[in-house]
Amino acid sequence: MTPRYWNMWWTLTMAAAELTLLVVVLEALGILQDVGLALGVAGVLLTIVFGLTASTRSSLTGFRGGIVPRLDRIITLLEERLPPTTT
């Protein structure tokens, strides 16, 4: 079982960034030639997309942990203090 704080998207971000760096090195050495440019651009785009997804997931986890219990408490207080509705 994975730890609760582990975010798969951060792992994908780091893997995409590392592969992009590898492509840049291979392109600089002349091994990939024209394909290296396309792979480098694709790697940068994947790193950006994975990074944005990872940061959004991390933010939502913190939001759920901090805000949702407070909202539940507000609902409970309102239900206790307001008269029951007669609909």
trRosetta pair geometry for C-beta under 8 A, 3 or more apart (Angstrom, degrees):
i j d omega theta_ij theta_ji phi_ij phi_ji
2 6 4.6 -98 166 56 113 144
3 6 4.7 109 63 -22 84 104
6 11 7.7 20 -179 -36 95 120
7 10 4.5 75 84 1 104 106
7 11 7.3 179 96 -8 58 83
7 54 5.5 108 135 -150 131 90
7 57 5.7 146 -147 100 120 127
7 58 5.9 -45 -76 -70 159 91
7 61 8.0 -123 -87 -14 114 149
8 11 5.6 -57 -159 35 40 114
8 12 6.4 38 148 -17 71 104
9 12 5.5 -50 -145 38 38 111
9 13 6.3 46 151 -25 65 101
9 50 5.6 -178 -171 -172 81 77
9 51 7.9 156 151 -93 101 17
9 53 4.7 -134 -148 106 144 100
9 54 3.5 -168 112 -82 109 79
9 57 5.6 133 22 18 140 142
10 13 5.4 -48 -149 32 34 117
10 14 6.5 32 154 -16 65 103
10 54 4.5 120 -65 -153 63 142
10 58 7.7 58 -52 -53 117 122
11 14 6.0 -55 -150 37 31 107
11 15 6.3 29 153 -18 65 108
12 15 5.6 -54 -143 39 33 112
12 16 6.2 33 158 -19 66 106
12 50 4.5 -136 108 -146 103 137
12 54 7.5 -172 55 -61 92 116
13 16 6.0 -58 -149 37 26 108
13 17 6.3 25 154 -18 63 109
13 47 5.9 83 -156 -151 69 64
13 50 4.1 -173 -79 115 70 112
13 51 4.6 100 -128 -73 132 69
13 54 5.3 -65 -26 -12 134 148
14 17 5.6 -55 -146 37 32 112
14 18 6.3 31 156 -19 66 106
15 18 5.8 -54 -146 37 30 110
15 19 6.4 27 156 -15 64 107
16 19 5.9 -56 -146 40 30 109
16 20 6.2 35 153 -23 64 107
16 43 5.9 168 178 -160 82 72
16 46 4.3 -142 -147 113 141 110
16 47 4.4 -169 111 -75 116 70
16 50 5.6 147 12 18 144 146
17 20 5.6 -54 -148 34 30 114
17 21 6.6 31 153 -18 63 103
17 43 7.6 124 -105 166 25 101
17 47 4.8 91 -72 -120 75 129
18 21 5.7 -52 -151 35 33 111
18 22 6.5 36 150 -20 64 104
19 22 5.4 -51 -150 35 36 116
19 23 6.4 40 150 -21 66 102
19 43 5.7 -148 99 -126 91 123
20 23 5.6 -51 -150 34 33 113
20 24 6.5 37 150 -21 64 102
20 40 6.2 92 -156 -141 83 58
20 43 3.1 161 -92 142 94 134
20 44 5.9 114 -139 -59 147 58
20 46 7.8 -174 -58 57 116 103
20 47 6.0 -51 -15 -36 148 132
21 24 5.5 -49 -148 33 35 114
21 25 6.5 35 154 -18 65 102
22 25 5.8 -54 -150 36 32 110
22 26 6.3 28 153 -14 66 108
23 26 5.7 -57 -145 42 31 109
23 27 6.0 34 154 -22 66 107
23 32 6.7 12 -157 -25 75 167
23 36 5.8 161 176 -150 88 78
23 39 4.6 -147 -143 116 144 115
23 40 5.0 -169 117 -77 125 71
23 43 5.7 179 26 -17 144 153
24 27 5.6 -54 -145 37 29 113
24 28 6.3 31 154 -21 63 105
24 36 7.7 121 -101 179 28 110
24 40 5.8 90 -76 -115 74 118
25 28 5.7 -53 -148 35 31 112
25 29 6.5 24 154 -13 64 107
26 29 5.8 -58 -147 41 33 108
26 31 4.5 -74 -171 59 87 119
26 32 4.8 75 125 -22 108 110
26 36 6.1 -159 98 -110 91 121
27 30 7.6 45 179 -71 32 23
27 31 7.5 -87 -72 49 24 74
27 32 5.1 -47 -84 51 66 118
27 33 7.9 -154 -132 -22 68 10
27 36 3.2 150 -94 164 103 147
27 37 6.8 117 -133 -55 141 54
27 39 7.9 -171 -59 63 118 108
27 40 6.3 -26 -25 -48 155 129
30 33 6.6 34 -171 -76 61 68
31 36 7.6 105 74 -67 68 129
32 35 4.9 -110 175 74 93 91
32 36 3.2 115 94 -60 127 99
32 39 6.7 -84 -176 30 151 136
33 36 6.4 145 58 1 22 105
34 37 6.4 -45 -168 22 46 109
34 38 7.5 35 146 -6 68 104
35 38 5.9 -62 -160 42 44 108
35 39 5.9 40 149 -17 76 111
36 39 5.7 -59 -141 43 31 109
36 40 6.0 36 158 -25 66 107
37 40 5.7 -53 -146 34 27 113
37 41 6.5 25 156 -15 62 105
38 41 5.9 -55 -148 37 31 109
38 42 6.3 29 154 -16 65 109
39 42 5.6 -55 -143 40 32 112
39 43 6.1 36 155 -23 65 107
40 43 5.7 -54 -147 35 28 113
40 44 6.5 28 155 -18 63 103
41 44 5.8 -52 -148 34 31 110
41 45 6.4 30 154 -16 64 107
42 45 5.8 -56 -148 39 31 111
42 46 6.3 31 155 -18 66 107
43 46 5.8 -54 -144 38 30 110
43 47 6.3 33 155 -21 64 106
44 47 5.7 -54 -149 35 30 113
44 48 6.5 30 153 -18 64 105
45 48 5.8 -55 -150 36 31 110
45 49 6.3 26 156 -15 66 108
46 49 5.8 -56 -143 40 32 108
46 50 6.0 27 161 -14 67 110
47 50 6.1 -57 -140 42 25 106
47 51 6.0 27 158 -21 62 113
48 51 5.7 -59 -145 38 25 112
48 52 6.3 24 159 -17 64 106
49 52 6.0 -55 -148 36 28 108
49 53 6.4 26 155 -15 63 109
50 53 5.7 -58 -148 40 31 112
50 54 6.1 33 154 -23 66 108
51 54 5.6 -53 -144 35 30 112
51 55 6.4 25 160 -16 65 105
52 55 6.1 -56 -145 37 29 105
52 56 6.4 29 155 -18 63 108
53 56 5.8 -58 -150 37 30 111
53 57 6.3 29 155 -18 65 107
54 57 5.8 -56 -148 36 30 110
54 58 6.3 28 155 -17 65 107
55 58 5.7 -52 -145 37 33 111
55 59 6.3 35 155 -21 65 106
56 59 5.8 -56 -148 36 30 111
56 60 6.4 27 156 -17 65 107
57 60 5.9 -57 -147 37 30 108
57 61 6.5 34 154 -23 64 104
58 61 5.8 -53 -151 31 31 113
58 62 6.7 27 154 -13 63 105
59 62 5.9 -60 -155 39 33 108
59 63 6.2 35 149 -23 67 108
60 63 5.3 -51 -143 36 36 116
60 64 6.2 37 158 -20 67 102
61 64 6.0 -52 -148 35 28 109
61 65 6.4 24 155 -15 62 111
62 65 5.8 -60 -145 40 31 110
62 66 6.1 6 165 -2 67 115
63 66 6.5 -73 -143 46 23 94
63 67 5.4 -18 -178 14 67 123
63 68 7.8 82 135 -25 66 90
64 67 7.0 -59 -106 49 15 87
64 68 5.1 6 -160 -10 57 130
65 68 7.4 14 -52 31 7 103
65 69 7.8 -4 176 -5 37 110
66 69 7.5 -83 -175 33 18 99
66 70 7.3 3 151 -8 57 117
67 70 5.7 -67 -158 40 39 111
67 71 6.2 36 152 -21 74 106
68 71 5.6 -53 -145 35 34 112
68 72 6.5 37 155 -20 65 102
69 72 5.5 -51 -149 35 35 114
69 73 6.5 37 152 -20 65 103
70 73 5.6 -52 -150 34 34 113
70 74 6.5 37 151 -20 66 102
71 74 5.6 -50 -148 34 35 113
71 75 6.5 37 153 -19 65 103
72 75 5.7 -53 -150 35 32 112
72 76 6.4 34 152 -20 65 105
73 76 5.6 -53 -149 35 33 113
73 77 6.4 33 154 -18 65 105
74 77 5.8 -55 -148 37 31 111
74 78 6.3 30 155 -18 65 107
75 78 5.8 -56 -148 38 30 110
75 79 6.3 29 155 -19 65 107
76 79 5.8 -56 -147 37 29 110
76 80 6.4 28 155 -19 64 108
77 80 5.8 -57 -148 36 30 111
77 81 6.1 5 164 -2 67 116
78 81 6.3 -70 -138 47 26 96
78 82 5.5 7 175 -6 69 119
79 82 6.8 -53 -117 42 19 97
